Amino acid sequence: MTVREIRLYGDPVLKSSCDVITDFSAKTEALIADLVDTTKIPGRAGVAAPQIGVSLRAFSYNVGGKVGYLINPKNLVLSGEPFLTEEGCLSVPGHWHLTTRYPEASLTGQLLDQSETTISGTGLMAQAIQHEYDHLDGLLYLDRLTAEERKEAMKLLRQSDWFMR
């Protein structure tokens, strides 16, 4: 379908909790196709619907050559010892900060045929699951930083040429 433009930090859609998808029509199929196409660009591990301006509960992922999507994700299960890892976000371009994440994650949701499925993973896949799921609740990785790290991140962010002033 279409590679969509990524919304940047400061856009209100990124800070809003998304609505559940109830209409599994061609419109939802087009949204999923756009999410997948937008995620397939090299260097992208995932894209959530609000990042392309749509406040609905869906995201796509592209990790280790495995491309997929999840609609209406729920029941996030995290395991292992949380650790700090470098994380960035397409909606906060050029910025990377230490973020606490779990090494294992799984999430249940739906496919376009409304069947239920579960995705899970370790490493980057676990990080992508947590990151994209956060987007659907209006959270950015910046919201998970320690107070000190967040203060520094916001200072650097305000100096970015793309930042909405």
N, C-alpha and C positions, 0 to 999 in steps of 0.2 A: 504494500500500500504506500505509505508515506513516512519519511523520516521527519519527525516533528521537532520544532525548536524547544530547547530546554528552558524552563522558567528559572530565573535567578533569585537568590536570596533577597528578600524584601517584597516579593510578590505574595500577596495575601493567600493565594491558593495553597502555598506551601505550608502554611501555619494552621490550616483548617482540617478538622477530622472529615474523612471522606464518607460518602454515602454507600450503602450496600447496593450491589447491582442486582436488580430484580428482572430486568428486561434483557433476555438473551437473544435479541434480534440481530439483524444485520448490522445495526449500529454498534452493538457490543463487539461483534466480530471485527468490524473495522477498527475499533479502538485497540483490540488485542493485536491486530496486524500492525498497526502503527507503533504500538509499544515494542513489539518484537523487532520491527525494522529499525527503530530508533536505538534499540539496545545492541544490534548487530555491528554497529560501528566499532572498529578495533579500540580496545582500551576501556570499554564500558562493561561493567559487571551486572548492571541492572538499571532499570528505569521504572519509576512508579507513575501512575496516571496523573497525580497532581503536578509532577515535573513537566508534563506536557499540557498543563492547564485544565485537566479534567478531574473534578473532585469525586472520583469513584474508586472503590476498593479493588484495584487490580495493579499488578506489576509484572514485568518480564525480567528475565535474568539470562546471562550469557557467561558461564563460568566453565573453564576447562573444555571448551568446545561444545558444551551442552547448553542449548538455548531452549527456554520454555517460558511459561507464564503461570500465574495463579490469580484466580478471581475470588473475591470475598474470603481472603485468608483469615484463619482463626486458629485458636489453640496452639500458640507458639510455645514450643518446648525447648528450653535451653539446658545444656548440661556441660559439665567440666568446670574447671576453675577459671573465673573471669580473668582476663589479662588485658594489658594496654597494647594497642596496635595502631599503626599509622592508618588514618582513614581520611578520605576526601569525598567530594560529592560533586556531581555535574552541576548542581545548582549553586555551588560555592567554588567556582573554577579557580584553580591555581593555589588552593589552600589545603594543607594536610596537617592534621593534628592527632595526637595520641588520644584514642577513644577506648573506653572499656567495652569489650565484647566477650561473648562466650565462645569456646572453641567448637561446640557442636550445637546445631539448631535444626528443628523440624517445624513444619507448618502445614496445616491442612486447609484445603480450599477446593474450588471448583474449576472445571474445564468448561469450554464453550458448550459441550453437550450436557452440561449441568451435573455430570458425574463428579463424585468426590475423589480427590487425590491428595497425596501427601508428598511434599518435597523435603529433603533433608540433606545435610552435608556437614563437612568439617572445613576448617581453614577458611579460604576465600568464600566458598559457598555459604558457610554458616554466617560469615560477616555480611554477605549480600542479603541473605534472608532477613537478618535483623535490621539492616539498614533500610531496605525497601519497605518492610513492615512498619517501621517507625514513620516513614513518609505518609502512610495511610492514616496515621493518627495525628498528623500535623507536627511531627517532630523531625528535626534535622540532627545530624550527628553533633553539631555545635551545642545542642541542648544537653548532650550527655557528657560534655567536658567538665573537668573540675572547675571550680570558681576562678582559680588563678589562670588556668589554661584558657578558659572562655574569655576572660578579660583581655588577654593577649591576642586571642584569635579575633575578637571584635575590633581591636585596635588595628590589626593588620588588614582586616576586611574593609574597614572604612577608607583605607588607602588604595584599594583596588580601583582600576579605571572603570570597571563595569558596575561598581556599587552604586545603588540608587541613593542619591543624596537628597 
